Amino acid sequence: MEQQQGTDVPGRRCGGRRGNVLGRAARRTLALAAGVLMVAGAAVACADESTTGGEVTLLTHDSFELPESVIDGFRRETGLTLKIVKSGDAGQLASTVSLTPGAPKGDVVFGIDNTFASRPIEAGALEAYAPPAAANGAAEYAVPGATDLLTAVDRGDVCLNIDDAWYESRGITPPQSFRDLARPEYAAQTVLTDPATSSPGTAFLLTTVGALGDGWQYYWKRVVDGGAEIVSGWEVAYNQVFSAGEGKGDRPIVLSYASSPAATPNTSALLDSCFPQVEYVGILKGTRNSSGARQLVDYMLSPEVQAALPESMYVYPVQRDVPLPEGWPARAEVPEWISSLPPATIADNREKWLDQWRAVVGR
């Protein structure tokens, strides 16, 4: 998505000089009054420039997509230009935000999910704001103990996806469960994402921890030894390596979402391998446009954005009464089982689990 440049409003515009045309005494009297008026006027002018027009910068992940008409709708509604800066997968995004508290590279962040939310929260990188519209659904997905720091925008379930056409054309039976990936014939057909940089990757790691208990490390060793490929993020896995993706790669098993088959014909999800994911939007502490940042958070919960999410990013909106695309519920099936770990458990153990995972897979 192209980045749009907003109106530059440098602070030095707020000020000015008057000519020296009066006598000394008169000048002293008028200078005091004029100085007061100039300061007051300059303050009003600067306040006006910071709240009307200008630019809001959104930091997000590489998979962020919304129709241009929806992006333009923000400008039409607020007078603000939206600049979009993509920063890798959700894990990389969370790290970028967490390393710059108080000195952000943008005004708002979108795409940090429930598996990475504790990082920017603990780093003090977010500014509190509770959008009024959150009461209509988003508040139900709030991060416990940090309700005002991150606002839910969309939800989905991370699951393994199967290219059914690939298996049918070869007369091969596809896997029936995520546990089947421990078999070499299926492991060699699989592309997964690194949990250190990818939020779906983290979600699948948590799925194995929740479902297999102490056996999760043995499972991962068999999957990797069997030939599974691990890449940095969802974009690479799905659109380059997956056989049903845009790149028509050579692997018919990929880590994606339960809703992905709604957008990709002849694919299906393994509904026993799912982890619930919620993506959030938040204001970055130190933003130079607090008013614009709040307006963008509000806009992410608007009917226009919420209705565009399913076909743009293959996720469900969090707000109530948002119409879904025709046939969406049938094509984006609800998982039979999900592995859900409490946010506090994830926060307390994520780094330990990541270290153990790296040791097992040799990364």
N, C-alpha and C positions, 0 to 999 in steps of 0.2 A: 504494500500500500504506500502510495507516495506520501511524503511528509509535506504538510502545508505550512507555509511560513506566515506568521501573524504580523501585525503592525508593531514595529519597534517603537517603544515609548520610553526613551531614556530620561532619567531623572533630571538631567541638566536643562530640560525644557522648562522646568518650574523655577522661574526667576526672571530678573530683568534689571534695567537701569533707567534712571530718568536724567534728563539734561540739566545742566547747571545754569539757570537763567534768572534766578531771583536774587535779591539782596541777601547779605549774610544773616541778618536777624530773622527775616521772613523764612529764609531757607531752613534755619534751625527749627522754627516752630512747625513748618509744614513737613519737614523731614521726618519728625517723630510720628506724626499722624500717618504720613504716607508709608513709613516703614511698617507700622502696624497693619495697615490695609494690605500692603504687598505680601506680608507673611501670611495673613489670613487668606488672601486670594490665592497665593501659591499653594497653600495646604489644600484648599478646596479643589484647585485644578489638578493637583497630583492625585488626590483621592478619586476624582472623577476618572482620570486616566487609568487607574489601577482596577477600577470596577466596571468600566464600560469599554468594550473593544479589547484588543490585545490577544494574547495567546495562552493556551493551557497545554502543557506537555504531559502526555500520558506514556509512562514506561510500561511495557507489556512483554509477553512472550512471543516467540516466532509464529505461533499458531493463531494469533489474534486476527480475526476477520469480521468486518461488518460491511454491509452494502454502503457504497458511496452516498446514497441518498440518506442513509441514517447518520453517517458522519456529517454530512452537510446540514442535517436537521439540527445538530447541536449549534452550529453557527447561526442558523436562522432563528433559533429560539433564544439564544443568549447574546449574540453579537460577538462571540469569541471564536477564534480559530483553534481547531484541535490539531496539535502536532503529535504524531505517533512515533515513538522510538521503541523498536523491538530489541530485546536483550537476551537472546538465547531461550532455553527452555525455562520452566518455572523454577527449577532449582537454582540456575544461574541468576535468574531475576531476583529471587529471594536473597541470594548472596550479595548482589550488587546493592540492593536497597539496605541490607543490614550493615554493610560496610561504610555507608555514608549518612549516618543519622545526623540531622541538622544541616547537612550540606548536600541536599539531594540533586540528582541529575534531571529531575522533572518535578511536576507538581502532584501527580496522582499515579498510583500503581494499580494495574489490574492483572490478575492471573496467578497471584500467590494463592495456593490452595490449602486445604486443611492438613496436608502432610508437611508443609513447610511454614505454616502460619506462625509458629512459635519463634522462628528466627528473627523476623523484623520486629515482632512484639517485644521480645527480650532485649533487642538492641536499642529500643527507644526510637525507632525510625519513623513512627507514625503519629499523626496528629488526630486527636479525637474529633469525631463528627458523627452524629446520628441523624441520617436523612429521614424526614417524616414518612416517606413512602415505604420504608422498611417494615412498618407495622402490617403491611398487606402481604406478607409472606417471607421476605428476606430475613426478618428477625428470627424466624424459626431455625435458621442455619447459622446463627451467630457463633463465634468462637467463645466458649465459656471463659468468663473473666475478662474478656476484651471486646465487649459488645460494640463499643463506640469506635474502635480502632480499625476494624475491618468490616465491610458490609458485603454480604453474599450477593452474587449476581446470577450465577448459574450452578447447576448441579448435574452430575452424571455418575456412571458406574464404569470403572476401569476393568476391562475384561479382555481375555484373549479372543481374537477374531480369526475366523477360518475362511479361506478362499474355497468355497464349495465347488465352484466350477473346475478348479485345478484338480481336485481329487476325483471328481466325476469323470473328467476327460481321461484320466489315467486308470480308472477302475480301482482306486485305492480307498480304503476306509479311513476317514479323517479321525482325529482324536476326539474322544467323548468327554474328556475331563482335563483340567490343567495338570493333574497327576500323570497323565500320559506322556507329558514332555520329558519325564525321566527315562523314557524309552528312546534309544539312540535314533531309531528311524524317524521319530517325531522331533526330537531335539535338533537334528540336522536340518529340519524344515522351518525352523523358528527364528524370528528376529525379535529381540527384546530391547528395552531401553535402560540405560544406566541409572540406577536409583539415586546416585549422587548428583546428577544434573537434570533428571527428568522427573516430573511429578507423577506421570503414569508409571514410571519405573519404580518410584518409591511406593506407590500404591500396590503394585504387584508384589514387591518385597514384603509389604505388610500383610498382603493376602496369604503368602506362604507362612509367615510367622504366626498369623492368627489361626490358620487351618491345620498346620503341621506341628505346631509347638516346637519341641526340641529337635524335631527331624528336619527343620527347614534348611539347615546348612547342608545336610546330606543330599537333599533334593536338588539344591542349586549346583552342587558338585557334579551330580549325574547329568543335569541339563547342560552345563557348560562342557563337560567332558564328552558329551554326546554330539557336540558341534553347533550348539545354539550361537547365533551371532548377537552381540550386544553393541548397540550404537548410542550416540549421545542423546538423542531426543526423538519425539514422536514424528516430527516432520520427515526426518531421514528414514525412520523405520517404515512408516506407512506409505509415504509418497515416493520412496526410492527403492526400498528393499522388498516390500510386500508385493506379491505377485498380482494382486487385484488393485493395487494403488496406481497413481498416475504414472509412475516410472516403470510399471510392469516388471518388477524385480523377480527374483527366483525363489522367494520363500513364501509358502502359502499360509503360514501361521504368524500372526503379529499381535503385539500388545496394543490395544486401542480402547474402544468404549462399547458398551452394550448398545448404544444408539448408532454407532457407525454403519451397521448394515442398512439403516434407513437411507443412507446416501450412496452406498456402494452395492449395486445389484450382485446377486449370486454369492453373497457372503453371509456369515452368521457369527454369533457370539457364543462362546462357551460360558454358559450362565452360572457355572459353579466356581468361577475364578474371579469374582468381582469384588471390588473395593469401592465404597462410595466416595466420590470426590465433590467438593464444593469449591468454587473459585470466588475470590473476593476482590473488592476494590477498596482502596484506602488513600487518604491524603498523606503525602510525605511531609514529615516535620521539616520546617525550614522553607516550605514553598514560598515563592515570591508572589503568588497569586492565590491567596487563600479563598477569596470570594469565587473566583473562577473554578478552583478545585472543588469546592462544595457544589457548584452547579453541575460539574461533570459527574460527580458521584450521584447526584439526583437524577441526571439524565440516564445513567446506566440502569436505573430501575424504572425508566419510563416505558410505556406500552410499546413505543417504536423499537427500542433496543431489545426488550424482552421478547417480543414477537419475532425478531430477526435471528435470535440465537440458535434455534434448532437447525435451520438450513445453513447458517453461516459457520457454526462451530460444532454442530451435531451434539448439542447439550440441551438440557431442559431449563427453562426459565424458573426462577425462584418465586416470582410474584404470582399471586392467585389470579385465576380467571383470564390467563393469557392464552389465546387460541393457538393450537398446535397445527402444523401442516397436515393436510389431508392424508389419512392413513398412517401418520407418524406412530401412534401408540402400537399399532400392529407390527410395524417394521422395526421399531426400537423397543424390543422386549424388556420387560422388567426381570432382573436377575432372580433365579431360584434361591440363591443363597449369597450373602455378602459377608465379608470379613471386616468387622468394624471394631477398631481399637479406640479407646478414649483418647482425646487430644493430649491429656496429661501424660498418658502412657507413651504415646508417640514422642512427645517432647523429651521425656526422661530417657528414652532408650534409642532414639533414632541414630545418633552418632555411633553408639556401641554396635547397633545392628549393621550400620554401613561399614564399620571397620571389619566386622566379622565377615560380611559379604565380600569385601575386597580380598580378604585373606583366602576365602574359599575359591573365588573365581580367578585370582591372580591378577588383579588390576591395581 
